[in-house]
Amino acid sequence: MPRITTLPRNDSPNGWELILPPRGAAPAMEGFRHVEFAVIGAGFAGLAAARRLSENRPHDRIALLDAQTIAAGASGRNSGIAMDVPYNIGASVVATLQRHLRLNRAALAFLEDVIRRHGIECHWSRRGKYHAAITAKGKQRALEPVVQELTALGEPYTWLTRGELADRIGTFYFAAAIHLPGCVLLDTAALVRGLADTLPANVVLYENSPVMEFEYRNGIHLTTPRGSLTADTVILATNGFVREFGFCRGRLLNYAIYASLTRRLTDGELQQMGSDPDWGLTPAHVNGGSAMRRTADGRLFLRETVAFAPNFARPDIDLRDVARRHATRLRARYPKLPADAIQYTWVGYDAMSSNRAHAFGRSAPNVYLAVCQNGVGITKGTISGLLAADLATGRDNPLIVDIEGLGTPARLLPRPLLDLRMSVQSLWDRYRTHYEQR
């Protein structure tokens, strides 16, 4: 009987949520309930799973539980760049890349349909994104291999020189970039809220309802601080916290990822930001550089400083230091930007596997997993939740073969050997991409 001892906790609210109007949380679960399906975790995976379960079983009772409020967790802290083309997955096999493309694009189509039908306002924009290198060496070692993969796939892209990119985003900081037209930009917390607030009638959302115990008793019995329920079937969409339920132990790497968002910039400040009113940029090296956004409402966003966080905490890192470092990064790109432009800085936690595989599918009697999105939370979270619901209800979907074909998370070294290995790996990654570490 797993007793949950580690629960999600946030060092601070996230900026995406704070710039939105206040929202009243759904009630916490109280008393006792029985449902046919329970989904634990109301991020992108859990929201997609609950919605798809309702579609597949419109007369069944479905409970969706989250330990926090909607958009307070990892999904609401996302950069808001929804990718269709795989991002530095390290795969050169065309068939594998094609699996990723089909999965990502199915997720985007699913989300776009829900947004359209329910009128969710989240600045959903199919503007694509820039994949940029700071140096000529970064262009050669990181961008050119990506272009080779895109060419093999028959996928469109556009090369941009330093000057061409500067015309669009207002900085000569980057040596070169490729533009990928299929990626989507969005306000991540607004989307998560919209998905939660438009759930079907037979889905009941319980916020501030962390599961404290998980056991097989009269079905699957879940205990929360103020109530309990039994479910015939459970889908776990808890990402790295899945280990607390007894699954994927010793297979997932948990990371802390830090981000900052500026205040809304003035018209004068925006004039130096190039011709694109809304753009997203990812670094050529996944382990080097910074992801950036210019938002539709005139803010700059920056995300970097990935740190190994096996216990979902990094008390040794002060957010004030992160904010100062992010301000330095932004001013290196935009020297006229005021030093105090950053308004919010926060941390989020993500789970990855060493072989970039997902933890998906039936893992115990009537228990299904939709976790480990490997840094591609919007699309991979959405599609894994949707497919877990199809698998749990027996709905035939050829994409299940695609996600299962990506493999399962590899076993890791035991701690503290893992901690030592991750420290060495971090130093090695920084050394081999030092030319992009600016």
N, C-alpha and C positions, 0 to 999 in steps of 0.2 A: 504494500500500500504506500505509494509515494506520498510523502508529506512535503509540500512545496515550501522551501526555506528561503529562496531568493526570488524577490519580486521586482518588477520594473520600478526604477526610481530615476528621477531626472534631476540633474544638477541645477537646472533653471528652465523656465518656460522657453519655447522656441519662438523665434521672430515671426515665422509664417502664421502662427496661431495668434500672436499678439496684435498683428495688424488687422485682424478680422473683427467684426462686431461680436459682442458677447453672445454666448450660446448657452442655453440651459441644458445640463446633462440629463440623460435618461436615468430613471431611478435605478438604484442598486437592487440586486436580487434579494428578496426576503422570503422567509417561509420555505415551503417545499413545493417543487414542481416536478412533473414528469413530462418529458418531450421525446419525440422520435429522434431528433438530431440536436446535438449541441456543438457549436463552433467556439473554440477558445482562442481569443485574440481577434480584435476588430481593426486590424490594419488592412492593407490592400488584399492580402490573401484571405483573411477571415471575412471581409466584406464581400468579396467575390464568391467565396464558398457559400455563404448564407443566401445570397441572391440566387445563385444557381440551384441550390437545394430547393428553394421555394418554387423555382421554375419547373424542376423535375418532380417535386412532390408538393403540389399546391395545397393539399389537404392535411399535410403533416404539420406538427408543431416544431418550430425551430427556435432554439435559444442561441443568442450571440453574446458572449461574455467578454468583457475587457477589464483588465486590472486598473486601468486609468480612465480618463475621459477621452473621447474621440479626438484624434489629431495630436494628443499630448505625447504619444510615443513615437517610435521610429518612422512610421509612415508619414506623420505630419512634419517630420524633420528632414525629409528628403530634399534633394536639390531642385526637384521639379523639372528634370530632364528625363523624359520617357523615351527610352532607346528602342529602335527596331533593329539596327545593325549591331551585332555583338561588339562589345567594347573590350579589347585586349584580353580575350579569353584564352589566348595561347593555343588555339586550335588551327591547324593548317589543313585539316581534312574538310573538303568542300561539303560532304554529306553532313558533318557535324554542324558546320556553320549554317547550312540550310535548315536544320532542325531549330536552331536558335531563332532564325528569321521567322519561321512559321509560328513558333510559340509567341514571340514578341509581337508580331503583327496581329495575331488573333487577340491578344490582350488589348492592344490599342483599339481594335475594332469593337471589342466588347465595351470598353470604357466609353468610347465615343458614342456608341448607341445609347448607353445609359444617360450620359450627359445631355444628349439631344432630346431624349424622351422626357426627361425630368427638368430640363432647363437649368442644370447646375452651372452656376457662374464660377468658373475657376480659371479664366483666361486661357482656356485650351487653345493652343496655336500650333499648327503644323508648319512651323517656320524652319524646321531642321536645326542642326547644331554645327558648331565649328569644333574640329579636333585639331589642336594647335601645338606646335613645337616652339620652344623659346629660342633654340639654337639651330644652326645648320646641321650639327651632329644629330640633334634630336629629330630633325626632318628625315635624315638619312636612315637612322637606326629604328625609328618608331613609326613615322608616317608612311614611308615608302613600303614597308611590309604590309601595312593595312591596305594600301592602294592595290597591292598585288592580290590580296584576298578579295577585295571588292571587284577587281577585274575578273578573277576566276568565277565569282558568283554572278557576274553580269549586273552588278549593282551600280547605280549612278553616284557620282561624286564630282566635286569641282575643286581644282587646285586654286589656292589663293596665295599670292606673294605677300610679303610684309606690307607693302603699300596698299594692296587691294583689301587686305583684312583691316588695316588701319582706317581706310575710308568707311568701313562698315561698323567697326566697334570703337574707333577713336583712339587707338594706341598702336605705336610702332614696336611694342615690347616683344611681339612674336615674330619669328623668322618666316614661318609659313604655316598654312593650315589647309585642311580639306573640309569642304562643306558637305554634310550628309543630309539630304532633304527629307528623309522619312521620320526623323525624330520629332517629338512633340514637346513643347514647353507649356508649363502650367503652374498654377499656385497650388502646391501640394496639400496644405492643410485645408484649403477651401474645397478641394476635390474630395478628400477623406470625409469631411463634414457632410458634403452633399450626398455622397454615397450612403452614409449612415442615416441621414434624415429622410431618405427616399426608399428605405427598405420595404419589401412587400409586407402585406398585412399579417401573414402567418409567421413572420420573423419578429421576435421580441428581443430588443437590445437591452442589455444590462451593463451600465457603466459603473466604474468604481467597485467592481465585483471580482476581485482576484480569486482564483481557485486555490484553495489551501490544501485540499486533499483530493486525491484521484485514486479511486479503487473500483474493482469489480465487485459489485453487490447489487443484486436486482437490476442487472444491466450494468451500466457504468455510472458510478455515484460520484458526484462532484460536490464539494463543500466549499462555501464562501463564508466570509466573516459574519453575514447576517442571514444565511439561508443555505439551501442545498437543493440539488435536483438529480434525478436519474435520467439517463439518455440511452436509447437503444444503440446509437452510433455517435461517435465523437470525431470531429476533425480538429486537429491541433494546428493552429496557425500562429504559433508563438515564437517563431524564429529561434534565436539562440536559447531562449528559455525552455525549449523542448526537453532539454536534458533534465529539468526539474521534474518532468513527468516520467522519467525513466527511459527516454529514447535518445538515440544519437550520442550517448555519452562517449567522450573520447574521440569524437569525429568532427566537431565544429570549432572553428576559431572565431572568437568574439572580439570585435574591434570597437574602439571609440573613435568617432569621426566628428570633427569640430567645424562649425560654420558661423558666419557672421552676415548680418544684413544691415545696410545703411538706412538712415532716414530717407524719406522721399527727397530727392535732389531738386535743387532749384532749376528754373529754366536756363539760367546762365551756366550752371554746372553741367546740365545735360547737353548743352551745345558742343561740348568737347568729347561727347561719347559716340560720335559717328552717326551714320545715317540710319542704322537699324534701330527701331524703337523698342525692340524686344529680342534678345538673343541669348543663346546658351553656348558655353564653351567647355570642353573637357580637355585635360592635358594629354599630350602624346604618350607619356608614360603613366600607367596607372599608379605607379609608386613614386611619381615625381610631379611637381607642379601643382596647380590649383584648378578646381572646377569653378566656373564663374557664370553669373547670369546678370543681364540687365532686365528688370522686370517690366511688365506692361504699365505699372504705376510709377515708374521712374526711380527705382532703387537699384543698388548694386549688391550682389550676393557673392560670397566667396566661401569655398569649402576646401579644407585640407587638414593636415595634422592627424593622420591615421595612427592610432596607437593600440597595441595589443592590450586587451582588457578582459582577461578570462573570467573575472568576477563581476563584469558589468559596472566597473567603477575605475576611475583613475584619480584618486585623491591627490596624487603628486603633481597634477596639472591644474594650474589656476586659470580660470576663464578670463581673468583680467590680462594675464600674460598672452593668452591666445588672441584676445581682442587687439592688443598692441601689435602682435605679429601680423595679424590680418590687415590692420591699418597700414603697416609698412608695405605689405604685399600690394595692396590697392594703390598706394601712392607711388610705388615703383612703376605701375602701369599707367596711372593718371596723376602726374605730379601736382596738378592744380587742385586736386581733391583735398578738402580740409582734413586735418588730422583727426578731428572729432566727428567724422561723418558716420562712423559705425554706431548703430543704435542698439542692436541686439547681437549677442554671441551665445551659442549653446552647444551642447554635445548630444549626439545620438549614438545608439549602439546597433551594430550590424553583425550578422553571422555569415561566415564563408567556410568553404571546405578547401583543403589543400589541393584537391584535384578539380575544383570548380564545378563539382557535381551537386545536384539538388537532393535534399532529403524529401522524398515524395512517395506516396502510395500507402498501401495497407501494411502496417507495422505490427499489429496485434489484432486479436479478434475484435472487430467493429471499431477499430481505431485507425485513422488515416492521417498522414502527415502532409503538410504543405509549408515547408520551412526551408531555410538556407537559400536565399536568393542571390548570394554572391555579389552584392552591391548593385543589383539591377532590380530594386524593390518594386517599382511601379508596374513594370511589365511582367517580370518573372513572379512577383508576388500574386498579381492578379490571375495569371494563367495557371499557376500551381493550385490556387484556391478553387478556381473554376473546374479544373480537371479532377481535383480530389473529390469534389461534389459529384461529378459524373461517375467516377469510379465507385464511390460509396453507394450510388443509387442504380448502378448497372446500366447507365446510359453509354451507348457506344460512341466513342469519339476518337478518330484516328490520331489526334494530337497526343493522346496518352502514350502511344508508342514513341512519339518524339521525345517527350520528357523523360520517359523511362530509358530511352536510348542514350541519354546523357550520363548515365551511370549513377552510382551512389557515393556518398562521402567516404573518403579513405580514412583508415584509422590513423590516429596521431600518436606521437610519443607520449608517455605518461609525464605528468608534472612531477618534479620541477625540470625535467629534461626538456619538456616542451617550451618552458619559459626561456631557457638558455638558447634553444634553437631559434626561437622567435627573435630574441635580441640580436643574435648573429645574423639572421636573415634580414632584419631591419638595417643593420649596418651595411651589409652587402648591397641591399637594394639602393641605399643612399649613395654608396660608392659608385656603383655601375651606372647610376643615372644622375651623377653629381652635376653634370652640365645642364640639367633641366631643373635643378633644385634651387629655384630663385622665386 
